[in-house]
Amino acid sequence: MMKYSAMHETFSIERKMRAPVSRVFAAWADPEAKRQWFACHDEWVPLEYSLDFRVGGRERNRVADSDGVPHAYEACYLDIVPQARIIYAYDMRLAETRISASLATVTFEATPSGTTMLFTDQVVFLDGYADGGSRRQGTEILVDRIQAHVERDGSAAH
């Protein structure tokens, strides 16, 4: 018999970026820009990616890891305030098993040197999935990648 469980965790990652808010926000909103930085593992094989960035819009990212196991991320955008805030709900699957569901909030604040971006994830790990800190580690990699993307000269200028 399957044992069901829900283990909650919340974490935040703040990053000061040398890029204007408009560029950092655009890196989240533009499908081609996001596709460039939205990957934790360069060696994994992309299978499918789509982004409909609007309230009620959906995002889907499917990849296969180095063992061929599919990883799927599906999101729904709940709130978007241009240049200020993005809130979305997402779940993740390994093969066909849902391992987590999350509510993510990303805020953007203009600073004299660029932008302070704060990413907060309220995650529920499901049915005994032992994350061991890998969600936070993967998110830190993503934040590093978006920072590198927006700080490159002219990479996502909008």
N, CA, C and O atoms as a GROMACS GRO file, in nm:
protein
  632
    1MET      N    1   0.083  -0.118   0.000
    1MET     CA    2   0.000   0.000   0.000
    1MET      C    3   0.088   0.125   0.000
    1MET      O    4   0.188   0.131   0.072
    2MET      N    5   0.051   0.224  -0.081
    2MET     CA    6   0.125   0.349  -0.093
    2MET      C    7   0.110   0.434   0.033
    2MET      O    8   0.000   0.451   0.084
    3LYS      N    9   0.222   0.486   0.083
    3LYS     CA   10   0.218   0.577   0.197
    3LYS      C   11   0.227   0.720   0.144
    3LYS      O   12   0.324   0.758   0.079
    4TYR      N   13   0.124   0.798   0.173
    4TYR     CA   14   0.119   0.936   0.127
    4TYR      C   15   0.174   1.029   0.234
    4TYR      O   16   0.148   1.010   0.353
    5SER      N   17   0.248   1.128   0.190
    5SER     CA   18   0.301   1.226   0.285
    5SER      C   19   0.323   1.359   0.214
    5SER      O   20   0.328   1.366   0.091
    6ALA      N   21   0.336   1.464   0.294
    6ALA     CA   22   0.363   1.598   0.243
    6ALA      C   23   0.461   1.665   0.339
    6ALA      O   24   0.428   1.689   0.455
    7MET      N   25   0.581   1.694   0.290
    7MET     CA   26   0.684   1.758   0.372
    7MET      C   27   0.709   1.898   0.317
    7MET      O   28   0.748   1.914   0.201
    8HIS      N   29   0.688   2.000   0.401
    8HIS     CA   30   0.697   2.140   0.358
    8HIS      C   31   0.835   2.198   0.384
    8HIS      O   32   0.901   2.166   0.483
    9GLU      N   33   0.879   2.284   0.292
    9GLU     CA   34   1.004   2.358   0.308
    9GLU      C   35   0.988   2.492   0.236
    9GLU      O   36   0.926   2.500   0.130
   10THR      N   37   1.044   2.595   0.294
   10THR     CA   38   1.045   2.726   0.230
   10THR      C   39   1.188   2.778   0.231
   10THR      O   40   1.258   2.767   0.332
   11PHE      N   41   1.231   2.833   0.118
   11PHE     CA   42   1.363   2.894   0.113
   11PHE      C   43   1.358   3.015   0.021
   11PHE      O   44   1.273   3.025  -0.068
   12SER      N   45   1.451   3.108   0.045
   12SER     CA   46   1.462   3.228  -0.037
   12SER      C   47   1.607   3.246  -0.080
   12SER      O   48   1.700   3.214  -0.007
   13ILE      N   49   1.623   3.297  -0.201
   13ILE     CA   50   1.756   3.328  -0.255
   13ILE      C   51   1.750   3.471  -0.307
   13ILE      O   52   1.671   3.503  -0.395
   14GLU      N   53   1.835   3.556  -0.252
   14GLU     CA   54   1.842   3.695  -0.296
   14GLU      C   55   1.970   3.715  -0.375
   14GLU      O   56   2.077   3.665  -0.339
   15ARG      N   57   1.959   3.790  -0.485
   15ARG     CA   58   2.076   3.815  -0.567
   15ARG      C   59   2.075   3.959  -0.614
   15ARG      O   60   1.973   4.009  -0.662
   16LYS      N   61   2.189   4.025  -0.601
   16LYS     CA   62   2.208   4.160  -0.654
   16LYS      C   63   2.272   4.146  -0.791
   16LYS      O   64   2.380   4.088  -0.804
   17MET      N   65   2.205   4.200  -0.893
   17MET     CA   66   2.250   4.184  -1.031
   17MET      C   67   2.286   4.319  -1.091
   17MET      O   68   2.218   4.418  -1.068
   18ARG      N   69   2.394   4.322  -1.168
   18ARG     CA   70   2.436   4.443  -1.237
   18ARG      C   71   2.366   4.450  -1.372
   18ARG      O   72   2.429   4.440  -1.478
   19ALA      N   73   2.236   4.468  -1.366
   19ALA     CA   74   2.151   4.480  -1.485
   19ALA      C   75   2.024   4.551  -1.442
   19ALA      O   76   1.980   4.533  -1.328
   20PRO      N   77   1.963   4.630  -1.531
   20PRO     CA   78   1.839   4.699  -1.493
   20PRO      C   79   1.724   4.601  -1.473
   20PRO      O   80   1.723   4.490  -1.528
   21VAL      N   81   1.625   4.644  -1.393
   21VAL     CA   82   1.508   4.560  -1.367
   21VAL      C   83   1.445   4.514  -1.498
   21VAL      O   84   1.404   4.399  -1.509
   22SER      N   85   1.437   4.602  -1.597
   22SER     CA   86   1.373   4.565  -1.723
   22SER      C   87   1.441   4.443  -1.787
   22SER      O   88   1.374   4.357  -1.843
   23ARG      N   89   1.573   4.436  -1.779
   23ARG     CA   90   1.646   4.322  -1.838
   23ARG      C   91   1.625   4.195  -1.756
   23ARG      O   92   1.607   4.087  -1.812
   24VAL      N   93   1.628   4.208  -1.624
   24VAL     CA   94   1.610   4.089  -1.539
   24VAL      C   95   1.468   4.035  -1.555
   24VAL      O   96   1.449   3.914  -1.569
   25PHE      N   97   1.368   4.123  -1.553
   25PHE     CA   98   1.230   4.080  -1.570
   25PHE      C   99   1.210   4.014  -1.707
   25PHE      O  100   1.145   3.910  -1.718
   26ALA      N  101   1.268   4.075  -1.812
   26ALA     CA  102   1.254   4.021  -1.948
   26ALA      C  103   1.314   3.881  -1.959
   26ALA      O  104   1.265   3.799  -2.037
   27ALA      N  105   1.418   3.852  -1.881
   27ALA     CA  106   1.478   3.718  -1.886
   27ALA      C  107   1.380   3.612  -1.838
   27ALA      O  108   1.390   3.496  -1.877
   28TRP      N  109   1.286   3.651  -1.754
   28TRP     CA  110   1.180   3.559  -1.709
   28TRP      C  111   1.065   3.554  -1.808
   28TRP      O  112   1.003   3.449  -1.826
   29ALA      N  113   1.036   3.666  -1.872
   29ALA     CA  114   0.914   3.680  -1.953
   29ALA      C  115   0.930   3.636  -2.098
   29ALA      O  116   0.833   3.589  -2.158
   30ASP      N  117   1.048   3.649  -2.154
   30ASP     CA  118   1.070   3.617  -2.295
   30ASP      C  119   1.106   3.469  -2.310
   30ASP      O  120   1.204   3.424  -2.252
   31PRO      N  121   1.029   3.392  -2.389
   31PRO     CA  122   1.054   3.247  -2.400
   31PRO      C  123   1.195   3.212  -2.447
   31PRO      O  124   1.255   3.119  -2.394
   32GLU      N  125   1.249   3.284  -2.544
   32GLU     CA  126   1.383   3.252  -2.593
   32GLU      C  127   1.489   3.284  -2.489
   32GLU      O  128   1.584   3.208  -2.472
   33ALA      N  129   1.473   3.397  -2.418
   33ALA     CA  130   1.569   3.433  -2.314
   33ALA      C  131   1.564   3.329  -2.201
   33ALA      O  132   1.669   3.283  -2.156
   34LYS      N  133   1.445   3.293  -2.156
   34LYS     CA  134   1.434   3.199  -2.044
   34LYS      C  135   1.488   3.062  -2.082
   34LYS      O  136   1.551   2.994  -2.001
   35ARG      N  137   1.463   3.022  -2.203
   35ARG     CA  138   1.512   2.891  -2.248
   35ARG      C  139   1.665   2.883  -2.239
   35ARG      O  140   1.721   2.776  -2.215
   36GLN      N  141   1.732   2.998  -2.257
   36GLN     CA  142   1.879   2.999  -2.252
   36GLN      C  143   1.935   2.975  -2.113
   36GLN      O  144   2.040   2.913  -2.099
   37TRP      N  145   1.866   3.021  -2.009
   37TRP     CA  146   1.922   3.007  -1.874
   37TRP      C  147   1.849   2.905  -1.787
   37TRP      O  148   1.900   2.869  -1.681
   38PHE      N  149   1.733   2.857  -1.828
   38PHE     CA  150   1.649   2.773  -1.743
   38PHE      C  151   1.686   2.626  -1.755
   38PHE      O  152   1.610   2.546  -1.809
   39ALA      N  153   1.805   2.591  -1.706
   39ALA     CA  154   1.850   2.452  -1.704
   39ALA      C  155   1.955   2.439  -1.594
   39ALA      O  156   2.044   2.522  -1.582
   40CYS      N  157   1.943   2.334  -1.516
   40CYS     CA  158   2.042   2.311  -1.409
   40CYS      C  159   2.160   2.230  -1.457
   40CYS      O  160   2.270   2.241  -1.403
   41HIS      N  161   2.138   2.148  -1.559
   41HIS     CA  162   2.240   2.053  -1.603
   41HIS      C  163   2.255   2.062  -1.755
   41HIS      O  164   2.166   2.019  -1.829
   42ASP      N  165   2.365   2.117  -1.801
   42ASP     CA  166   2.385   2.134  -1.945
   42ASP      C  167   2.391   2.002  -2.021
   42ASP      O  168   2.362   1.997  -2.141
   43GLU      N  169   2.430   1.894  -1.952
   43GLU     CA  170   2.443   1.765  -2.020
   43GLU      C  171   2.309   1.692  -2.038
   43GLU      O  172   2.302   1.594  -2.112
   44TRP      N  173   2.203   1.740  -1.973
   44TRP     CA  174   2.072   1.677  -1.989
   44TRP      C  175   2.013   1.715  -2.124
   44TRP      O  176   2.044   1.821  -2.179
   45VAL      N  177   1.929   1.627  -2.178
   45VAL     CA  178   1.875   1.645  -2.312
   45VAL      C  179   1.738   1.712  -2.306
   45VAL      O  180   1.646   1.660  -2.242
   46PRO      N  181   1.723   1.829  -2.372
   46PRO     CA  182   1.592   1.893  -2.375
   46PRO      C  183   1.493   1.812  -2.459
   46PRO      O  184   1.528   1.765  -2.567
   47LEU      N  185   1.371   1.795  -2.409
   47LEU     CA  186   1.267   1.721  -2.480
   47LEU      C  187   1.154   1.813  -2.526
   47LEU      O  188   1.100   1.796  -2.636
   48GLU      N  189   1.119   1.911  -2.441
   48GLU     CA  190   1.007   2.000  -2.473
   48GLU      C  191   1.019   2.125  -2.388
   48GLU      O  192   1.054   2.118  -2.270
   49TYR      N  193   0.990   2.241  -2.448
   49TYR     CA  194   0.986   2.365  -2.372
   49TYR      C  195   0.881   2.457  -2.433
   49TYR      O  196   0.876   2.475  -2.555
   50SER      N  197   0.797   2.516  -2.346
   50SER     CA  198   0.703   2.618  -2.392
   50SER      C  199   0.677   2.714  -2.277
   50SER      O  200   0.680   2.676  -2.160
   51LEU      N  201   0.652   2.840  -2.313
   51LEU     CA  202   0.624   2.944  -2.214
   51LEU      C  203   0.519   3.038  -2.269
   51LEU      O  204   0.537   3.100  -2.374
   52ASP      N  205   0.408   3.049  -2.197
   52ASP     CA  206   0.300   3.144  -2.225
   52ASP      C  207   0.295   3.236  -2.104
   52ASP      O  208   0.220   3.212  -2.009
   53PHE      N  209   0.376   3.344  -2.109
   53PHE     CA  210   0.396   3.431  -1.993
   53PHE      C  211   0.285   3.535  -1.984
   53PHE      O  212   0.293   3.644  -2.040
   54ARG      N  213   0.180   3.498  -1.910
   54ARG     CA  214   0.067   3.586  -1.881
   54ARG      C  215  -0.007   3.523  -1.764
   54ARG      O  216   0.009   3.404  -1.738
   55VAL      N  217  -0.086   3.603  -1.693
   55VAL     CA  218  -0.166   3.546  -1.584
   55VAL      C  219  -0.256   3.438  -1.643
   55VAL      O  220  -0.329   3.463  -1.739
   56GLY      N  221  -0.250   3.319  -1.586
   56GLY     CA  222  -0.324   3.205  -1.638
   56GLY      C  223  -0.244   3.125  -1.741
   56GLY      O  224  -0.284   3.015  -1.778
   57GLY      N  225  -0.133   3.180  -1.787
   57GLY     CA  226  -0.049   3.112  -1.885
   57GLY      C  227   0.029   2.999  -1.821
   57GLY      O  228   0.043   2.991  -1.699
   58ARG      N  229   0.080   2.912  -1.906
   58ARG     CA  230   0.149   2.792  -1.858
   58ARG      C  231   0.290   2.786  -1.914
   58ARG      O  232   0.323   2.844  -2.017
   59GLU      N  233   0.373   2.713  -1.840
   59GLU     CA  234   0.509   2.686  -1.882
   59GLU      C  235   0.534   2.537  -1.864
   59GLU      O  236   0.487   2.476  -1.769
   60ARG      N  237   0.609   2.480  -1.957
   60ARG     CA  238   0.640   2.337  -1.951
   60ARG      C  239   0.785   2.318  -1.993
   60ARG      O  240   0.829   2.373  -2.094
   61ASN      N  241   0.857   2.240  -1.915
   61ASN     CA  242   0.996   2.207  -1.948
   61ASN      C  243   1.018   2.060  -1.917
   61ASN      O  244   1.008   2.017  -1.802
   62ARG      N  245   1.048   1.983  -2.020
   62ARG     CA  246   1.077   1.840  -2.004
   62ARG      C  247   1.217   1.814  -2.054
   62ARG      O  248   1.255   1.858  -2.163
   63VAL      N  249   1.295   1.741  -1.973
   63VAL     CA  250   1.432   1.704  -2.010
   63VAL      C  251   1.454   1.558  -1.970
   63VAL      O  252   1.379   1.502  -1.891
   64ALA      N  253   1.559   1.499  -2.026
   64ALA     CA  254   1.600   1.364  -1.986
   64ALA      C  255   1.738   1.375  -1.923
   64ALA      O  256   1.828   1.438  -1.979
   65ASP      N  257   1.754   1.314  -1.805
   65ASP     CA  258   1.885   1.318  -1.739
   65ASP      C  259   1.982   1.224  -1.809
   65ASP      O  260   1.946   1.159  -1.908
   66SER      N  261   2.105   1.216  -1.759
   66SER     CA  262   2.208   1.136  -1.825
   66SER      C  263   2.177   0.986  -1.825
   66SER      O  264   2.239   0.911  -1.900
   67ASP      N  265   2.081   0.941  -1.741
   67ASP     CA  266   2.036   0.802  -1.742
   67ASP      C  267   1.911   0.783  -1.827
   67ASP      O  268   1.858   0.672  -1.835
   68GLY      N  269   1.863   0.890  -1.890
   68GLY     CA  270   1.743   0.882  -1.973
   68GLY      C  271   1.612   0.900  -1.899
   68GLY      O  272   1.506   0.889  -1.959
   69VAL      N  273   1.618   0.928  -1.768
   69VAL     CA  274   1.496   0.947  -1.689
   69VAL      C  275   1.437   1.085  -1.719
   69VAL      O  276   1.507   1.185  -1.706
   70PRO      N  277   1.310   1.090  -1.760
   70PRO     CA  278   1.250   1.221  -1.786
   70PRO      C  279   1.219   1.298  -1.658
   70PRO      O  280   1.170   1.242  -1.560
   71HIS      N  281   1.249   1.428  -1.661
   71HIS     CA  282   1.216   1.522  -1.554
   71HIS      C  283   1.122   1.624  -1.615
   71HIS      O  284   1.151   1.680  -1.721
   72ALA      N  285   1.009   1.649  -1.549
   72ALA     CA  286   0.910   1.743  -1.604
   72ALA      C  287   0.878   1.851  -1.502
   72ALA      O  288   0.858   1.824  -1.383
   73TYR      N  289   0.873   1.974  -1.551
   73TYR     CA  290   0.836   2.092  -1.474
   73TYR      C  291   0.717   2.154  -1.545
   73TYR      O  292   0.724   2.181  -1.665
   74GLU      N  293   0.608   2.178  -1.472
   74GLU     CA  294   0.491   2.244  -1.529
   74GLU      C  295   0.446   2.353  -1.433
   74GLU      O  296   0.432   2.330  -1.313
   75ALA      N  297   0.424   2.474  -1.489
   75ALA     CA  298   0.389   2.589  -1.407
   75ALA      C  299   0.266   2.659  -1.462
   75ALA      O  300   0.233   2.649  -1.580
   76CYS      N  301   0.198   2.730  -1.373
   76CYS     CA  302   0.086   2.817  -1.409
   76CYS      C  303   0.110   2.952  -1.341
   76CYS      O  304   0.130   2.960  -1.220
   77TYR      N  305   0.107   3.059  -1.422
   77TYR     CA  306   0.132   3.194  -1.370
   77TYR      C  307   0.005   3.249  -1.305
   77TYR      O  308  -0.100   3.256  -1.368
   78LEU      N  309   0.017   3.288  -1.178
   78LEU     CA  310  -0.096   3.334  -1.098
   78LEU      C  311  -0.103   3.486  -1.089
   78LEU      O  312  -0.212   3.543  -1.082
   79ASP      N  313   0.013   3.552  -1.090
   79ASP     CA  314   0.017   3.698  -1.074
   79ASP      C  315   0.144   3.750  -1.141
   79ASP      O  316   0.253   3.697  -1.118
   80ILE      N  317   0.129   3.852  -1.223
   80ILE     CA  318   0.243   3.916  -1.288
   80ILE      C  319   0.223   4.066  -1.278
   80ILE      O  320   0.124   4.120  -1.326
   81VAL      N  321   0.318   4.134  -1.215
   81VAL     CA  322   0.323   4.280  -1.212
   81VAL      C  323   0.452   4.317  -1.283
   81VAL      O  324   0.560   4.300  -1.226
   82PRO      N  325   0.445   4.368  -1.406
   82PRO     CA  326   0.566   4.395  -1.483
   82PRO      C  327   0.669   4.477  -1.405
   82PRO      O  328   0.636   4.576  -1.340
   83GLN      N  329   0.791   4.432  -1.413
   83GLN     CA  330   0.907   4.494  -1.348
   83GLN      C  331   0.904   4.486  -1.196
   83GLN      O  332   0.990   4.544  -1.130
   84ALA      N  333   0.807   4.414  -1.138
   84ALA     CA  334   0.796   4.411  -0.991
   84ALA      C  335   0.783   4.271  -0.932
   84ALA      O  336   0.852   4.239  -0.835
   85ARG      N  337   0.694   4.185  -0.989
   85ARG     CA  338   0.663   4.059  -0.921
   85ARG      C  339   0.610   3.955  -1.020
   85ARG      O  340   0.540   3.987  -1.116
   86ILE      N  341   0.647   3.830  -0.992
   86ILE     CA  342   0.592   3.713  -1.064
   86ILE      C  343   0.558   3.610  -0.957
   86ILE      O  344   0.641   3.579  -0.871
   87ILE      N  345   0.437   3.556  -0.962
   87ILE     CA  346   0.398   3.446  -0.873
   87ILE      C  347   0.344   3.333  -0.959
   87ILE      O  348   0.257   3.354  -1.043
   88TYR      N  349   0.396   3.214  -0.935
   88TYR     CA  350   0.349   3.099  -1.011
   88TYR      C  351   0.350   2.973  -0.926
   88TYR      O  352   0.427   2.960  -0.831
   89ALA      N  353   0.262   2.881  -0.963
   89ALA     CA  354   0.257   2.749  -0.900
   89ALA      C  355   0.317   2.650  -0.998
   89ALA      O  356   0.294   2.659  -1.118
   90TYR      N  357   0.394   2.555  -0.944
   90TYR     CA  358   0.452   2.455  -1.034
   90TYR      C  359   0.464   2.320  -0.965
   90TYR      O  360   0.470   2.311  -0.842
   91ASP      N  361   0.469   2.217  -1.046
   91ASP     CA  362   0.499   2.085  -0.993
   91ASP      C  363   0.612   2.023  -1.073
   91ASP      O  364   0.643   2.065  -1.184
   92MET      N  365   0.674   1.922  -1.012
   92MET     CA  366   0.784   1.852  -1.077
   92MET      C  367   0.759   1.703  -1.069
   92MET      O  368   0.705   1.651  -0.971
   93ARG      N  369   0.799   1.635  -1.177
   93ARG     CA  370   0.784   1.490  -1.186
   93ARG      C  371   0.916   1.425  -1.227
   93ARG      O  372   0.993   1.481  -1.305
   94LEU      N  373   0.940   1.307  -1.172
   94LEU     CA  374   1.046   1.219  -1.219
   94LEU      C  375   0.975   1.102  -1.284
   94LEU      O  376   0.896   1.033  -1.221
   95ALA      N  377   1.004   1.081  -1.411
   95ALA     CA  378   0.927   0.986  -1.490
   95ALA      C  379   0.780   1.026  -1.479
   95ALA      O  380   0.746   1.138  -1.517
   96GLU      N  381   0.694   0.941  -1.428
   96GLU     CA  382   0.551   0.976  -1.413
   96GLU      C  383   0.513   1.009  -1.269
   96GLU      O  384   0.395   1.031  -1.240
   97THR      N  385   0.609   1.012  -1.179
   97THR     CA  386   0.580   1.034  -1.038
   97THR      C  387   0.595   1.181  -1.001
   97THR      O  388   0.702   1.239  -1.016
   98ARG      N  389   0.487   1.241  -0.952
   98ARG     CA  390   0.494   1.380  -0.903
   98ARG      C  391   0.572   1.378  -0.772
   98ARG      O  392   0.534   1.308  -0.678
   99ILE      N  393   0.682   1.455  -0.766
   99ILE     CA  394   0.765   1.457  -0.646
   99ILE      C  395   0.743   1.582  -0.561
   99ILE      O  396   0.776   1.584  -0.443
  100SER      N  397   0.687   1.689  -0.623
  100SER     CA  398   0.668   1.811  -0.546
  100SER      C  399   0.567   1.903  -0.613
  100SER      O  400   0.537   1.891  -0.731
  101ALA      N  401   0.516   1.995  -0.530
  101ALA     CA  402   0.431   2.104  -0.578
  101ALA      C  403   0.478   2.228  -0.504
  101ALA      O  404   0.511   2.222  -0.385
  102SER      N  405   0.481   2.342  -0.574
  102SER     CA  406   0.538   2.463  -0.515
  102SER      C  407   0.459   2.588  -0.551
  102SER      O  408   0.387   2.593  -0.651
  103LEU      N  409   0.477   2.689  -0.467
  103LEU     CA  410   0.436   2.825  -0.497
  103LEU      C  411   0.563   2.908  -0.495
  103LEU      O  412   0.633   2.914  -0.393
  104ALA      N  413   0.594   2.973  -0.607
  104ALA     CA  414   0.717   3.053  -0.618
  104ALA      C  415   0.681   3.199  -0.637
  104ALA      O  416   0.587   3.233  -0.709
  105THR      N  417   0.756   3.285  -0.571
  105THR     CA  418   0.740   3.430  -0.584
  105THR      C  419   0.877   3.488  -0.619
  105THR      O  420   0.977   3.459  -0.553
  106VAL      N  421   0.880   3.570  -0.724
  106VAL     CA  422   1.003   3.638  -0.764
  106VAL      C  423   0.973   3.787  -0.761
  106VAL      O  424   0.880   3.833  -0.825
  107THR      N  425   1.053   3.862  -0.685
  107THR     CA  426   1.036   4.007  -0.680
  107THR      C  427   1.161   4.074  -0.734
  107THR      O  428   1.271   4.020  -0.728
  108PHE      N  429   1.141   4.195  -0.788
  108PHE     CA  430   1.248   4.272  -0.851
  108PHE      C  431   1.246   4.412  -0.792
  108PHE      O  432   1.142   4.477  -0.788
  109GLU      N  433   1.362   4.459  -0.747
  109GLU     CA  434   1.373   4.594  -0.691
  109GLU      C  435   1.491   4.665  -0.756
  109GLU      O  436   1.602   4.614  -0.756
  110ALA      N  437   1.465   4.783  -0.810
  110ALA     CA  438   1.572   4.862  -0.870
  110ALA      C  439   1.665   4.913  -0.760
  110ALA      O  440   1.620   4.955  -0.653
  111THR      N  441   1.794   4.908  -0.788
  111THR     CA  442   1.897   4.960  -0.697
  111THR      C  443   1.989   5.050  -0.778
  111THR      O  444   1.985   5.047  -0.901
  112PRO      N  445   2.073   5.131  -0.712
  112PRO     CA  446   2.164   5.216  -0.788
  112PRO      C  447   2.258   5.137  -0.881
  112PRO      O  448   2.300   5.188  -0.985
  113SER      N  449   2.291   5.014  -0.844
  113SER     CA  450   2.382   4.934  -0.927
  113SER      C  451   2.310   4.834  -1.018
  113SER      O  452   2.376   4.761  -1.091
  114GLY      N  453   2.177   4.829  -1.014
  114GLY     CA  454   2.105   4.734  -1.099
  114GLY      C  455   1.974   4.688  -1.039
  114GLY      O  456   1.879   4.766  -1.027
  115THR      N  457   1.969   4.560  -1.000
  115THR     CA  458   1.845   4.497  -0.952
  115THR      C  459   1.875   4.403  -0.837
  115THR      O  460   1.974   4.330  -0.839
  116THR      N  461   1.788   4.406  -0.737
  116THR     CA  462   1.788   4.299  -0.637
  116THR      C  463   1.669   4.210  -0.671
  116THR      O  464   1.555   4.254  -0.673
  117MET      N  465   1.699   4.083  -0.697
  117MET     CA  466   1.596   3.984  -0.726
  117MET      C  467   1.587   3.889  -0.606
  117MET      O  468   1.688   3.838  -0.558
  118LEU      N  469   1.464   3.866  -0.559
  118LEU     CA  470   1.441   3.773  -0.449
  118LEU      C  471   1.350   3.662  -0.499
  118LEU      O  472   1.238   3.689  -0.544
  119PHE      N  473   1.398   3.538  -0.492
  119PHE     CA  474   1.321   3.420  -0.531
  119PHE      C  475   1.285   3.344  -0.404
  119PHE      O  476   1.374   3.307  -0.327
  120THR      N  477   1.156   3.322  -0.381
  120THR     CA  478   1.110   3.245  -0.265
  120THR      C  479   1.028   3.126  -0.315
  120THR      O  480   0.937   3.142  -0.396
  121ASP      N  481   1.062   3.008  -0.265
  121ASP     CA  482   0.993   2.884  -0.303
  121ASP      C  483   0.931   2.822  -0.179
  121ASP      O  484   1.001   2.793  -0.082
  122GLN      N  485   0.799   2.802  -0.183
  122GLN     CA  486   0.728   2.729  -0.079
  122GLN      C  487   0.694   2.594  -0.140
  122GLN      O  488   0.599   2.582  -0.218
  123VAL      N  489   0.771   2.493  -0.105
  123VAL     CA  490   0.762   2.364  -0.172
  123VAL      C  491   0.705   2.258  -0.079
  123VAL      O  492   0.728   2.260   0.042
  124VAL      N  493   0.630   2.166  -0.138
  124VAL     CA  494   0.580   2.049  -0.066
  124VAL      C  495   0.636   1.926  -0.138
  124VAL      O  496   0.604   1.901  -0.254
  125PHE      N  497   0.721   1.851  -0.069
  125PHE     CA  498   0.774   1.727  -0.125
  125PHE      C  499   0.674   1.616  -0.092
  125PHE      O  500   0.626   1.606   0.021
  126LEU      N  501   0.644   1.534  -0.190
  126LEU     CA  502   0.533   1.440  -0.181
  126LEU      C  503   0.576   1.296  -0.162
  126LEU      O  504   0.676   1.250  -0.219
  127ASP      N  505   0.499   1.226  -0.082
  127ASP     CA  506   0.501   1.080  -0.071
  127ASP      C  507   0.638   1.020  -0.049
  127ASP      O  508   0.678   0.924  -0.115
  128GLY      N  509   0.711   1.078   0.047
  128GLY     CA  510   0.839   1.022   0.087
  128GLY      C  511   0.956   1.063   0.000
  128GLY      O  512   1.068   1.016   0.022
  129TYR      N  513   0.934   1.151  -0.098
  129TYR     CA  514   1.047   1.195  -0.180
  129TYR      C  515   1.148   1.266  -0.090
  129TYR      O  516   1.114   1.364  -0.024
  130ALA      N  517   1.270   1.216  -0.087
  130ALA     CA  518   1.377   1.273  -0.004
  130ALA      C  519   1.461   1.366  -0.090
  130ALA      O  520   1.544   1.321  -0.169
  131ASP      N  521   1.440   1.494  -0.074
  131ASP     CA  522   1.508   1.594  -0.156
  131ASP      C  523   1.654   1.614  -0.116
  131ASP      O  524   1.739   1.632  -0.202
  132GLY      N  525   1.682   1.609   0.012
  132GLY     CA  526   1.819   1.624   0.059
  132GLY      C  527   1.886   1.755   0.022
  132GLY      O  528   2.009   1.762   0.012
  133GLY      N  529   1.806   1.860   0.002
  133GLY     CA  530   1.862   1.991  -0.031
  133GLY      C  531   1.884   2.015  -0.179
  133GLY      O  532   1.933   2.122  -0.217
  134SER      N  533   1.851   1.918  -0.264
  134SER     CA  534   1.879   1.934  -0.406
  134SER      C  535   1.791   2.040  -0.473
  134SER      O  536   1.834   2.100  -0.572
  135ARG      N  537   1.669   2.066  -0.422
  135ARG     CA  538   1.584   2.170  -0.483
  135ARG      C  539   1.649   2.307  -0.464
  135ARG      O  540   1.659   2.385  -0.559
  136ARG      N  541   1.692   2.334  -0.343
  136ARG     CA  542   1.758   2.463  -0.319
  136ARG      C  543   1.886   2.473  -0.402
  136ARG      O  544   1.913   2.577  -0.462
  137GLN      N  545   1.964   2.368  -0.406
  137GLN     CA  546   2.089   2.368  -0.483
  137GLN      C  547   2.061   2.392  -0.631
  137GLN      O  548   2.129   2.472  -0.696
  138GLY      N  549   1.960   2.325  -0.686
  138GLY     CA  550   1.924   2.344  -0.826
  138GLY      C  551   1.875   2.485  -0.852
  138GLY      O  552   1.905   2.544  -0.956
  139THR      N  553   1.798   2.540  -0.758
  139THR     CA  554   1.749   2.677  -0.773
  139THR      C  555   1.864   2.777  -0.767
  139THR      O  556   1.864   2.876  -0.840
  140GLU      N  557   1.962   2.752  -0.681
  140GLU     CA  558   2.080   2.840  -0.676
  140GLU      C  559   2.154   2.838  -0.809
  140GLU      O  560   2.203   2.941  -0.854
  141ILE      N  561   2.162   2.721  -0.872
  141ILE     CA  562   2.225   2.711  -1.004
  141ILE      C  563   2.146   2.796  -1.104
  141ILE      O  564   2.205   2.869  -1.184
  142LEU      N  565   2.013   2.786  -1.101
  142LEU     CA  566   1.930   2.866  -1.191
  142LEU      C  567   1.950   3.015  -1.168
  142LEU      O  568   1.960   3.092  -1.263
  143VAL      N  569   1.957   3.056  -1.042
  143VAL     CA  570   1.977   3.198  -1.012
  143VAL      C  571   2.115   3.243  -1.062
  143VAL      O  572   2.128   3.354  -1.114
  144ASP      N  573   2.216   3.159  -1.044
  144ASP     CA  574   2.348   3.191  -1.100
  144ASP      C  575   2.340   3.208  -1.252
  144ASP      O  576   2.400   3.299  -1.308
  145ARG      N  577   2.266   3.120  -1.316
  145ARG     CA  578   2.255   3.124  -1.462
  145ARG      C  579   2.179   3.248  -1.511
  145ARG      O  580   2.218   3.308  -1.610
  146ILE      N  581   2.071   3.286  -1.442
  146ILE     CA  582   2.000   3.406  -1.485
  146ILE      C  583   2.087   3.529  -1.462
  146ILE      O  584   2.087   3.622  -1.542
  147GLN      N  585   2.163   3.530  -1.352
  147GLN     CA  586   2.251   3.643  -1.326
  147GLN      C  587   2.356   3.655  -1.437
  147GLN      O  588   2.380   3.764  -1.488
  148ALA      N  589   2.419   3.546  -1.473
  148ALA     CA  590   2.518   3.549  -1.581
  148ALA      C  591   2.453   3.595  -1.711
  148ALA      O  592   2.513   3.671  -1.787
  149HIS      N  593   2.332   3.548  -1.737
  149HIS     CA  594   2.260   3.584  -1.860
  149HIS      C  595   2.234   3.733  -1.868
  149HIS      O  596   2.263   3.795  -1.970
  150VAL      N  597   2.181   3.792  -1.762
  150VAL     CA  598   2.144   3.934  -1.767
  150VAL      C  599   2.263   4.027  -1.755
  150VAL      O  600   2.257   4.142  -1.798
  151GLU      N  601   2.372   3.979  -1.696
  151GLU     CA  602   2.490   4.065  -1.680
  151GLU      C  603   2.579   4.065  -1.804
  151GLU      O  604   2.668   4.149  -1.816
  152ARG      N  605   2.556   3.970  -1.895
  152ARG     CA  606   2.629   3.974  -2.022
  152ARG      C  607   2.584   4.098  -2.099
  152ARG      O  608   2.464   4.127  -2.102
  153ASP      N  609   2.674   4.169  -2.159
  153ASP     CA  610   2.640   4.293  -2.230
  153ASP      C  611   2.539   4.267  -2.340
  153ASP      O  612   2.565   4.190  -2.433
  154GLY      N  613   2.423   4.333  -2.328
  154GLY     CA  614   2.321   4.329  -2.434
  154GLY      C  615   2.252   4.196  -2.453
  154GLY      O  616   2.181   4.180  -2.553
  155SER      N  617   2.269   4.098  -2.362
  155SER     CA  618   2.214   3.964  -2.386
  155SER      C  619   2.063   3.960  -2.388
  155SER      O  620   2.003   3.887  -2.466
  156ALA      N  621   2.000   4.038  -2.301
  156ALA     CA  622   1.853   4.035  -2.295
  156ALA      C  623   1.799   4.177  -2.285
  156ALA      O  624   1.697   4.201  -2.221
  157ALA      N  625   1.867   4.269  -2.347
  157ALA     CA  626   1.825   4.409  -2.337
  157ALA      C  627   1.688   4.428  -2.398
  157ALA      O  628   1.663   4.392  -2.513
  158HIS      N  629   1.599   4.486  -2.319
  158HIS     CA  630   1.463   4.518  -2.365
  158HIS      C  631   1.427   4.654  -2.315
  158HIS      O  632   1.316   4.702  -2.342
   0.00000   0.00000   0.00000
